[in-house]
């Protein structure tokens, strides 16, 4: 059963230089207790799509979507007040920069307790006990003492754990983690990922993990969505995704990712740059960087199934699928 289901999400931001279109057709779905990873280059719309889902876009931003459902609610119809009640017990966000997410003049425990009282109610004493409990759950040693520390007294890894605790203290059904390990060293990154995986299993929450790292995707994902220029261009179960990458952009992401298991080989960068955000796409946005581009790529491809729970928006893949169907006699 889908916890979150987004179809053809579009976001427009108003700027002094004119409108920009950072999200131009995102499809995102996650089931309860499952992990979906969103991958793609910086600026491809991963974070903004999730801010739209959370109702946290800046004033003046506009949202369009064919479907935008969370736990049976149509997010497009929610008022600001209803959205505030939904955030916390409904969905929580783990920010990328934990230091910037905490108030530097308030103690860690007070900030966790405030989040709990805002969304769950209760006395100050109960909220403080919950704060200490969740600091302990995320692996902070001596949580009773550490709860009285200020953010600058925590290391980067400890702050990230505290950020996870502040999100989970409200017991959300959906957790969105925006590159939670980017600023951490490899050993701490592994600990944070293991923590997220264990907490997800024990709490049964849905998890959306935004990341650039395909190694993280291989370790964490049940399903994968690839975004390019604000549009979902491929989605598949994790094993299918790595075994049968279909979109040339997805193949390019894998080719430019170092892999020690594959032995010595050069890293192959994707040539060119993503298109500017102030233009709406009239065709495949990747065609100017794609070595396999065809004339039909001037038209916008739609997501089409190429296997079980595997969809791709690429004319080349659709052509190959039609050839295969013709050879086997199957109906498209």
C-alpha positions as a LaTeX table, in Angstrom:
\begin{tabular}{lrrr}
\hline
Residue & $x$ (\AA) & $y$ (\AA) & $z$ (\AA) \\
\hline
Unk1 & 0.00 & 0.00 & 0.00 \\
Unk2 & 1.37 & 3.42 & $-0.98$ \\
Unk3 & 2.05 & 5.82 & 1.86 \\
Unk4 & 3.00 & 8.66 & $-0.50$ \\
Unk5 & 1.99 & 8.85 & $-4.15$ \\
Unk6 & 3.04 & 11.79 & $-6.34$ \\
Unk7 & 2.32 & 12.01 & $-10.06$ \\
Unk8 & 3.58 & 14.69 & $-12.47$ \\
Unk9 & 4.57 & 17.18 & $-9.78$ \\
Unk10 & 5.56 & 20.61 & $-11.09$ \\
Unk11 & 6.97 & 23.51 & $-9.08$ \\
Unk12 & 7.37 & 27.12 & $-10.23$ \\
Unk13 & 9.37 & 29.67 & $-8.24$ \\
Unk14 & 9.04 & 33.42 & $-8.74$ \\
Unk15 & 12.32 & 35.35 & $-8.79$ \\
Unk16 & 13.28 & 38.94 & $-9.66$ \\
Unk17 & 14.72 & 37.58 & $-12.91$ \\
Unk18 & 11.50 & 35.77 & $-13.80$ \\
Unk19 & 9.99 & 32.35 & $-13.11$ \\
Unk20 & 12.11 & 29.21 & $-12.78$ \\
Unk21 & 10.87 & 25.65 & $-13.10$ \\
Unk22 & 13.01 & 23.39 & $-10.86$ \\
Unk23 & 10.49 & 20.51 & $-10.91$ \\
Unk24 & 8.82 & 19.66 & $-14.23$ \\
Unk25 & 7.24 & 16.25 & $-13.80$ \\
Unk26 & 8.36 & 14.29 & $-10.73$ \\
Unk27 & 6.76 & 10.90 & $-9.99$ \\
Unk28 & 7.51 & 9.59 & $-6.48$ \\
Unk29 & 5.90 & 6.71 & $-4.62$ \\
Unk30 & 6.89 & 5.02 & $-1.37$ \\
Unk31 & 5.18 & 2.26 & 0.57 \\
Unk32 & 4.97 & 2.02 & 4.34 \\
Unk33 & 8.08 & 0.36 & 5.75 \\
Unk34 & 10.00 & 0.72 & 2.46 \\
Unk35 & 12.86 & 2.94 & 1.30 \\
Unk36 & 12.88 & 4.89 & $-1.95$ \\
Unk37 & 16.10 & 6.63 & $-2.97$ \\
Unk38 & 16.03 & 9.75 & $-5.13$ \\
Unk39 & 19.21 & 10.19 & $-7.18$ \\
Unk40 & 20.48 & 12.69 & $-9.70$ \\
Unk41 & 22.85 & 15.63 & $-10.07$ \\
Unk42 & 22.63 & 18.73 & $-7.91$ \\
Unk43 & 19.76 & 20.94 & $-9.08$ \\
Unk44 & 17.68 & 18.10 & $-10.52$ \\
Unk45 & 14.75 & 18.80 & $-8.19$ \\
Unk46 & 15.15 & 16.12 & $-5.52$ \\
Unk47 & 15.08 & 18.40 & $-2.48$ \\
Unk48 & 12.54 & 20.85 & $-3.90$ \\
Unk49 & 10.17 & 18.01 & $-4.72$ \\
Unk50 & 10.29 & 16.92 & $-1.09$ \\
Unk51 & 9.91 & 20.48 & 0.21 \\
Unk52 & 6.78 & 20.69 & $-1.94$ \\
Unk53 & 5.50 & 17.47 & $-0.38$ \\
Unk54 & 6.22 & 18.88 & 3.09 \\
Unk55 & 4.52 & 22.19 & 2.31 \\
Unk56 & 7.75 & 24.10 & 2.98 \\
Unk57 & 8.26 & 25.96 & $-0.29$ \\
Unk58 & 8.89 & 29.72 & $-0.08$ \\
Unk59 & 6.08 & 32.23 & $-0.47$ \\
Unk60 & 5.11 & 32.77 & $-4.09$ \\
Unk61 & 5.92 & 29.21 & $-5.17$ \\
Unk62 & 3.20 & 27.38 & $-7.08$ \\
Unk63 & 2.57 & 23.64 & $-7.20$ \\
Unk64 & 0.77 & 21.54 & $-9.81$ \\
Unk65 & 0.30 & 17.78 & $-9.69$ \\
Unk66 & $-1.97$ & 15.17 & $-11.22$ \\
Unk67 & $-1.83$ & 13.32 & $-7.90$ \\
Unk68 & $-0.39$ & 14.26 & $-4.52$ \\
Unk69 & $-1.61$ & 11.86 & $-1.83$ \\
Unk70 & $-0.23$ & 11.05 & 1.60 \\
Unk71 & $-1.89$ & 8.40 & 3.77 \\
Unk72 & $-5.18$ & 8.91 & 1.95 \\
Unk73 & $-5.09$ & 12.72 & 2.12 \\
Unk74 & $-4.90$ & 14.94 & $-0.95$ \\
Unk75 & $-2.03$ & 17.29 & $-0.11$ \\
Unk76 & $-3.21$ & 19.78 & $-2.74$ \\
Unk77 & $-6.30$ & 20.60 & $-0.70$ \\
Unk78 & $-4.64$ & 21.12 & 2.71 \\
Unk79 & $-4.62$ & 24.52 & 4.38 \\
Unk80 & $-1.45$ & 25.86 & 6.01 \\
Unk81 & $-2.88$ & 25.02 & 9.46 \\
Unk82 & $-3.67$ & 21.44 & 8.45 \\
Unk83 & $-0.22$ & 21.06 & 6.94 \\
Unk84 & 1.38 & 22.16 & 10.23 \\
Unk85 & $-0.54$ & 19.44 & 12.05 \\
Unk86 & 0.53 & 16.89 & 9.45 \\
Unk87 & 4.23 & 17.67 & 9.75 \\
Unk88 & 5.73 & 15.85 & 12.71 \\
Unk89 & 3.36 & 12.92 & 13.32 \\
Unk90 & 2.70 & 12.53 & 9.59 \\
Unk91 & 6.03 & 13.24 & 7.93 \\
Unk92 & 9.39 & 14.46 & 9.14 \\
Unk93 & 12.45 & 15.88 & 7.40 \\
Unk94 & 16.09 & 15.16 & 8.25 \\
Unk95 & 17.99 & 18.16 & 6.92 \\
Unk96 & 21.31 & 17.92 & 5.11 \\
Unk97 & 23.13 & 20.45 & 7.33 \\
Unk98 & 22.41 & 19.47 & 10.92 \\
Unk99 & 24.36 & 22.41 & 12.36 \\
Unk100 & 22.16 & 24.88 & 10.49 \\
Unk101 & 19.01 & 23.01 & 11.58 \\
Unk102 & 19.61 & 23.56 & 15.31 \\
Unk103 & 19.23 & 26.83 & 17.21 \\
Unk104 & 22.77 & 27.55 & 18.48 \\
Unk105 & 21.59 & 29.20 & 21.74 \\
Unk106 & 19.27 & 26.40 & 22.91 \\
Unk107 & 20.30 & 23.09 & 24.42 \\
Unk108 & 19.86 & 19.97 & 22.28 \\
Unk109 & 17.42 & 18.39 & 24.72 \\
Unk110 & 15.24 & 21.51 & 24.86 \\
Unk111 & 14.96 & 21.56 & 21.07 \\
Unk112 & 13.95 & 17.89 & 20.92 \\
Unk113 & 11.47 & 18.42 & 23.75 \\
Unk114 & 9.97 & 21.43 & 21.97 \\
Unk115 & 9.40 & 19.34 & 18.84 \\
Unk116 & 7.67 & 16.66 & 20.90 \\
Unk117 & 5.39 & 19.09 & 22.78 \\
Unk118 & 4.48 & 20.95 & 19.59 \\
Unk119 & 3.26 & 17.83 & 17.81 \\
Unk120 & 2.41 & 15.38 & 20.60 \\
Unk121 & 1.60 & 17.56 & 23.59 \\
Unk122 & 2.47 & 16.51 & 27.15 \\
Unk123 & 4.27 & 18.13 & 30.03 \\
Unk124 & 7.80 & 19.53 & 29.98 \\
Unk125 & 8.97 & 16.61 & 32.10 \\
Unk126 & 7.54 & 14.01 & 29.74 \\
Unk127 & 8.94 & 15.85 & 26.72 \\
Unk128 & 12.40 & 15.97 & 28.31 \\
Unk129 & 12.26 & 12.25 & 29.05 \\
Unk130 & 11.32 & 11.61 & 25.43 \\
Unk131 & 14.28 & 13.74 & 24.29 \\
Unk132 & 16.69 & 11.74 & 26.44 \\
Unk133 & 15.11 & 8.47 & 25.26 \\
Unk134 & 15.54 & 9.33 & 21.58 \\
Unk135 & 19.10 & 10.55 & 22.02 \\
Unk136 & 19.78 & 7.14 & 23.53 \\
Unk137 & 17.94 & 5.40 & 20.65 \\
Unk138 & 20.16 & 7.07 & 18.06 \\
Unk139 & 23.33 & 6.05 & 19.84 \\
Unk140 & 24.32 & 9.17 & 21.80 \\
Unk141 & 26.33 & 8.03 & 24.84 \\
Unk142 & 25.31 & 9.43 & 28.22 \\
Unk143 & 22.12 & 10.94 & 26.79 \\
Unk144 & 21.05 & 12.54 & 30.09 \\
Unk145 & 24.22 & 14.64 & 30.08 \\
Unk146 & 24.42 & 15.22 & 26.33 \\
Unk147 & 20.85 & 16.55 & 26.27 \\
Unk148 & 22.16 & 19.57 & 28.18 \\
Unk149 & 24.84 & 20.30 & 25.59 \\
Unk150 & 24.59 & 23.11 & 23.04 \\
Unk151 & 24.88 & 22.27 & 19.31 \\
Unk152 & 28.47 & 23.55 & 19.04 \\
Unk153 & 29.50 & 21.01 & 21.69 \\
Unk154 & 28.46 & 18.10 & 19.45 \\
Unk155 & 30.61 & 16.62 & 16.69 \\
Unk156 & 29.23 & 16.42 & 13.15 \\
Unk157 & 28.24 & 12.79 & 13.58 \\
Unk158 & 26.57 & 13.45 & 16.92 \\
Unk159 & 24.65 & 16.40 & 15.47 \\
Unk160 & 23.39 & 14.25 & 12.62 \\
Unk161 & 22.23 & 11.64 & 15.12 \\
Unk162 & 20.50 & 14.37 & 17.15 \\
Unk163 & 18.85 & 15.61 & 13.93 \\
Unk164 & 17.50 & 12.11 & 13.32 \\
Unk165 & 16.28 & 11.98 & 16.93 \\
Unk166 & 14.47 & 15.32 & 16.55 \\
Unk167 & 12.70 & 14.00 & 13.46 \\
Unk168 & 11.74 & 10.63 & 14.93 \\
Unk169 & 10.68 & 11.93 & 18.36 \\
Unk170 & 7.30 & 12.90 & 16.86 \\
Unk171 & 6.92 & 9.33 & 15.47 \\
Unk172 & 6.25 & 10.24 & 11.81 \\
Unk173 & 4.89 & 7.72 & 9.33 \\
Unk174 & 7.19 & 9.05 & 6.57 \\
Unk175 & 10.78 & 10.23 & 7.03 \\
Unk176 & 12.53 & 12.25 & 4.31 \\
Unk177 & 16.32 & 12.24 & 4.70 \\
Unk178 & 18.02 & 14.89 & 2.55 \\
Unk179 & 21.58 & 13.65 & 2.02 \\
Unk180 & 22.04 & 12.95 & 5.75 \\
Unk181 & 25.62 & 11.65 & 5.37 \\
Unk182 & 27.14 & 14.18 & 2.94 \\
Unk183 & 29.37 & 16.01 & 5.45 \\
Unk184 & 30.40 & 12.92 & 7.42 \\
Unk185 & 33.46 & 10.70 & 7.16 \\
Unk186 & 33.09 & 7.16 & 5.86 \\
Unk187 & 32.91 & 5.40 & 9.23 \\
Unk188 & 30.31 & 7.80 & 10.64 \\
Unk189 & 28.37 & 7.60 & 7.37 \\
Unk190 & 28.13 & 3.82 & 7.74 \\
Unk191 & 26.90 & 4.21 & 11.33 \\
Unk192 & 24.22 & 6.75 & 10.31 \\
Unk193 & 22.97 & 4.54 & 7.47 \\
Unk194 & 22.84 & 1.51 & 9.77 \\
Unk195 & 20.97 & 3.62 & 12.32 \\
Unk196 & 18.40 & 4.77 & 9.75 \\
Unk197 & 17.89 & 1.21 & 8.53 \\
Unk198 & 17.46 & $-0.19$ & 12.06 \\
Unk199 & 15.09 & 2.59 & 13.13 \\
Unk200 & 13.04 & 2.19 & 9.97 \\
Unk201 & 12.62 & $-1.53$ & 10.61 \\
Unk202 & 11.78 & $-1.11$ & 14.28 \\
Unk203 & 9.40 & 1.83 & 13.75 \\
Unk204 & 7.95 & 0.66 & 10.42 \\
Unk205 & 8.19 & 4.08 & 8.76 \\
Unk206 & 8.45 & 4.85 & 5.07 \\
Unk207 & 11.79 & 6.41 & 4.14 \\
Unk208 & 12.72 & 8.67 & 1.23 \\
Unk209 & 16.49 & 9.04 & 1.00 \\
Unk210 & 17.95 & 11.79 & $-1.19$ \\
Unk211 & 21.53 & 11.01 & $-2.20$ \\
Unk212 & 24.18 & 11.36 & $-4.89$ \\
Unk213 & 25.92 & 8.16 & $-3.80$ \\
Unk214 & 24.94 & 5.01 & $-5.72$ \\
Unk215 & 26.77 & 2.98 & $-3.05$ \\
Unk216 & 24.27 & 4.30 & $-0.50$ \\
Unk217 & 21.46 & 3.44 & $-2.92$ \\
Unk218 & 22.71 & $-0.14$ & $-3.30$ \\
Unk219 & 22.85 & $-0.54$ & 0.49 \\
Unk220 & 19.61 & 1.17 & 1.48 \\
Unk221 & 17.05 & 1.24 & $-1.33$ \\
Unk222 & 14.04 & $-0.95$ & $-1.96$ \\
Unk223 & 13.16 & 1.27 & $-4.93$ \\
Unk224 & 15.03 & 3.94 & $-6.90$ \\
Unk225 & 13.88 & 7.05 & $-8.75$ \\
Unk226 & 16.25 & 8.98 & $-11.04$ \\
Unk227 & 15.50 & 12.68 & $-11.55$ \\
Unk228 & 16.96 & 14.84 & $-14.28$ \\
Unk229 & 16.13 & 18.52 & $-14.81$ \\
Unk230 & 13.17 & 18.25 & $-12.47$ \\
Unk231 & 11.59 & 15.18 & $-14.06$ \\
Unk232 & 11.56 & 11.53 & $-13.04$ \\
Unk233 & 13.14 & 9.68 & $-15.94$ \\
Unk234 & 13.50 & 6.17 & $-14.49$ \\
Unk235 & 12.13 & 4.25 & $-11.52$ \\
Unk236 & 12.64 & 0.62 & $-10.60$ \\
Unk237 & 13.22 & $-1.79$ & $-7.72$ \\
Unk238 & 16.83 & $-1.47$ & $-6.56$ \\
Unk239 & 18.03 & $-4.84$ & $-7.89$ \\
Unk240 & 16.36 & $-4.32$ & $-11.26$ \\
Unk241 & 17.77 & $-0.79$ & $-11.40$ \\
Unk242 & 21.39 & $-1.89$ & $-11.00$ \\
Unk243 & 21.05 & $-5.00$ & $-13.17$ \\
Unk244 & 19.18 & $-3.34$ & $-16.06$ \\
Unk245 & 19.80 & 0.40 & $-16.14$ \\
Unk246 & 17.73 & 1.62 & $-19.09$ \\
Unk247 & 17.96 & 5.40 & $-19.40$ \\
Unk248 & 21.24 & 6.76 & $-20.87$ \\
Unk249 & 21.43 & 9.25 & $-17.99$ \\
Unk250 & 21.11 & 6.46 & $-15.40$ \\
Unk251 & 23.82 & 4.55 & $-17.25$ \\
Unk252 & 25.96 & 7.70 & $-17.19$ \\
Unk253 & 25.53 & 8.07 & $-13.43$ \\
Unk254 & 26.75 & 4.52 & $-12.92$ \\
Unk255 & 29.66 & 4.96 & $-15.34$ \\
Unk256 & 30.96 & 8.02 & $-13.50$ \\
Unk257 & 30.76 & 6.32 & $-10.10$ \\
Unk258 & 34.00 & 4.62 & $-8.95$ \\
Unk259 & 33.53 & 0.89 & $-8.31$ \\
Unk260 & 36.42 & $-1.06$ & $-6.81$ \\
Unk261 & 34.68 & $-4.37$ & $-7.54$ \\
Unk262 & 34.88 & $-3.66$ & $-11.28$ \\
Unk263 & 38.67 & $-3.36$ & $-11.14$ \\
Unk264 & 40.79 & $-0.54$ & $-12.55$ \\
Unk265 & 38.84 & 1.48 & $-15.10$ \\
Unk266 & 38.56 & 5.16 & $-15.96$ \\
Unk267 & 35.68 & 7.16 & $-14.58$ \\
Unk268 & 33.53 & 8.38 & $-17.47$ \\
Unk269 & 31.99 & 11.80 & $-16.75$ \\
Unk270 & 28.71 & 12.82 & $-18.33$ \\
Unk271 & 29.56 & 15.57 & $-20.84$ \\
Unk272 & 27.88 & 18.95 & $-20.81$ \\
Unk273 & 25.66 & 20.63 & $-18.23$ \\
Unk274 & 22.01 & 20.29 & $-17.20$ \\
Unk275 & 19.62 & 22.72 & $-18.94$ \\
Unk276 & 18.82 & 26.08 & $-17.30$ \\
Unk277 & 15.93 & 26.09 & $-14.84$ \\
Unk278 & 14.18 & 29.07 & $-16.41$ \\
Unk279 & 13.07 & 27.01 & $-19.43$ \\
Unk280 & 10.28 & 24.47 & $-19.73$ \\
Unk281 & 11.30 & 21.30 & $-21.54$ \\
Unk282 & 9.74 & 20.79 & $-24.97$ \\
Unk283 & 11.54 & 17.47 & $-25.50$ \\
Unk284 & 13.84 & 15.13 & $-23.61$ \\
Unk285 & 15.92 & 17.42 & $-21.40$ \\
Unk286 & 18.91 & 15.06 & $-21.62$ \\
Unk287 & 19.09 & 14.99 & $-25.41$ \\
Unk288 & 21.83 & 17.65 & $-25.66$ \\
Unk289 & 24.17 & 15.51 & $-23.53$ \\
Unk290 & 23.12 & 12.10 & $-24.83$ \\
Unk291 & 25.30 & 10.24 & $-27.33$ \\
Unk292 & 22.26 & 8.17 & $-28.37$ \\
Unk293 & 19.92 & 11.10 & $-29.06$ \\
Unk294 & 17.54 & 10.75 & $-32.04$ \\
Unk295 & 15.33 & 13.21 & $-33.91$ \\
Unk296 & 12.26 & 12.07 & $-31.97$ \\
Unk297 & 13.97 & 13.18 & $-28.75$ \\
Unk298 & 12.79 & 16.70 & $-29.61$ \\
Unk299 & 9.42 & 15.45 & $-28.36$ \\
Unk300 & 8.87 & 14.91 & $-24.63$ \\
Unk301 & 8.88 & 11.18 & $-23.75$ \\
Unk302 & 6.42 & 9.87 & $-21.16$ \\
Unk303 & 7.13 & 7.25 & $-18.54$ \\
Unk304 & 6.49 & 3.79 & $-20.00$ \\
Unk305 & 6.74 & 0.34 & $-18.35$ \\
Unk306 & 9.66 & $-1.82$ & $-19.44$ \\
Unk307 & 9.28 & $-4.47$ & $-16.76$ \\
Unk308 & 7.61 & $-5.15$ & $-13.43$ \\
Unk309 & 7.60 & $-1.86$ & $-11.44$ \\
Unk310 & 10.23 & $-0.56$ & $-13.89$ \\
Unk311 & 9.34 & 2.57 & $-15.88$ \\
Unk312 & 11.51 & 4.75 & $-18.11$ \\
Unk313 & 10.99 & 8.03 & $-19.96$ \\
Unk314 & 13.20 & 7.50 & $-23.02$ \\
Unk315 & 12.40 & 7.17 & $-26.72$ \\
Unk316 & 15.37 & 4.83 & $-27.24$ \\
Unk317 & 14.12 & 2.41 & $-24.60$ \\
Unk318 & 10.60 & 2.53 & $-26.01$ \\
Unk319 & 11.92 & 1.82 & $-29.50$ \\
Unk320 & 13.95 & $-1.15$ & $-28.24$ \\
Unk321 & 10.89 & $-2.41$ & $-26.35$ \\
Unk322 & 8.78 & $-2.22$ & $-29.50$ \\
Unk323 & 11.42 & $-4.15$ & $-31.45$ \\
Unk324 & 11.54 & $-6.83$ & $-28.76$ \\
Unk325 & 7.74 & $-7.09$ & $-28.71$ \\
Unk326 & 7.66 & $-7.43$ & $-32.49$ \\
Unk327 & 10.26 & $-10.20$ & $-32.39$ \\
Unk328 & 8.48 & $-12.14$ & $-29.65$ \\
Unk329 & 4.96 & $-11.43$ & $-30.89$ \\
Unk330 & 3.98 & $-9.78$ & $-27.58$ \\
Unk331 & 1.56 & $-6.92$ & $-27.39$ \\
Unk332 & 3.02 & $-3.60$ & $-26.09$ \\
\hline
\end{tabular}
